[in-house]
Amino acid sequence: MSLGAAVATAVVVALPNATAQSNSAAQPTAVTPPSSPQLVSGLPDFTQLVEQVGPAVVNIEAGVKPRRTAMQQQAPYDDEDIPEIFRRFFGPGMPGMPSPGPQGRGGVSMGTGFIISADGYVLTNHHVVEGSDDVKVKLSDRREFTAKVVGSDQESDVALLKINASSLPFLRTGDSKLLKPGQWVVAIGSPFGLDHSVTAGIVSAVQRANPYAGQQYVPFIQTDVAINRGNSGGPLLNTRGEVVGINSQIFSNSGGYMGVSFAIPIDTAMNAVQQLKTTGKVTRGQIGVVIGPVTDDAKKGFNLPDTRGALVSDIQTGSAAEKAGLQPGDVIRTVNGTVINEASDVPLIVGSIAPGTRIQVGVYRDGKTVEIPVTLTALKSNAQAGANAGLDASPSRAPSASSSNPLGIVGQDLDADDRRQLGLQSGEGVGIARVEGLAARSAGLRPGDVILAVGRNKVASAAGLNQQLRDVKQGQTVMLLVRRGQATQFVAVTPRAGAGDDSDEE
């Protein structure tokens, strides 16, 4: 029995009339509702909006065909050939038994989408159709179509589908840049397979960098609209019924809704759509820098006017930034005249510009602002490598100098093999053999790290490091450019009295 049937059965049960004077069955009495529902003043009624836009919202089923693992390919029989008693008793993992998980089994991804043109283009999330062999789109009138994946972009989590249909209802796109915190928004989707479920809430924040998503090219819309599994790819609508976002993610400790939902702005999505229609892929510009936030310590260490901007900690070899002359220690303050408030603003802006475009990057360097022209190159997705690796700091390698600086850092000269291992040039960097200072340890420095520069001044030897640190005074913040494996960042260290050794520790 379906859930709908169970509910229908429950509501038709009636209690006997307690005041009846005979054994005859009591006649049913209709419940008369109030003449008009009570409404709380000021709250919106989304009834007409949902009726108008609902037909353009679709359900999506993305199937992945079963793929046999290497062990299964060697097995002389399938799971179905094994008697049930053995499957239940031994379970997966015995020789020849299928291993659990997606690599050995097929599955179906359930999601939502919406029609953006009368000729059958449909928008949804990349993660809904990723790896799919068969994508089905079901319309509100129960018609079902096999969809072609025109293109899909992992970075923005946008996928464009096409179904063979015409004269379809479609959603109008709004301007997501006009959204403001506090405005009402509506979501329509299929959470847990419950078709065309409607939820509403308000915009909590815009231009939100989502550190948990790993998508640095999407300025997310944060809302408190209830979103659950199956809502992915559905529309986020304004009160005029225009789509302003694609519901994509939630922040949750439990896997369910916890009041924080994220949507991809429709402006970002439609930029991807135009490229997917034309080439089947999305290209983005990049400068080729590693950046981080301008902390209060960085402000002090570099004598900056404020904490606005993005601090450059590394320049990729052969990148547009290297060719243009950007340097570690530069603070990016503007891109093409647009103010950079946070480090996360840079990839959002640069990623929306086509490769080959010449842009102006305003950087703060040595107390003044410099405009640097940069010609963007195409972004390539590369996995980070060796973020936790470092220089071999085994005891057998003696440091080149003892600690003779207020930070209590014992330097170690690098040889050619060390620099080759870390991708450094000749005469670049000093290894850390020991960290004796409490302030340096508290800042996270550890043996095996490599110091590339003190502030904007490069270091090449342990003696040179001591020379640059010797005059650091108590309470003065020093910015050290540190390489750990392939990751480079500035580390702020502020020495205090006695921080050069551990004698004052309890």
ABEGO torsion letter per residue (X at the ends): XBAAAAAAAAAABBBBBAABABABBBBBBBBBBBABBBBBBGBBBAAAAAAAAAAABBBBBBBBBBBBBAAAAABABBAAABBAAAAAAAEBGBBGBBBBEAAABBBBBBBBBBBABAAGBBBBBAAAABGBABBBBBBAAGBBBBBBBABBBAAAGBBBBBBBBBGBBBBBBBBAAABBBGBBBBBBBBBGGBBGBBBBBBBABBGBBBAAAGBAABBBBBBABBBBBGABGBBBBBAAGBBABBBABBBBAAGBBAGBBBBBBAAAAAAAAAAAAAAGBBBBBBAGBBBBBBBAAAAAAAGBABABEBBBABBBBGBAAAAAGBBBGBBBABBGGBBBABAAAAAAAAAABBBGBBBBBBBBBGGBBBBBBBBBBBBBBBBBBGAABBBBABAABBBABBBABAAGBBBBBBBAAAAAAAGBBBGBEBBBABBABAAAAAAGBBBGBBBABBEABBBABAAAAAAAAAABBBGBBBBBBBBBEABBBBBBBBBBBGAABAAABX
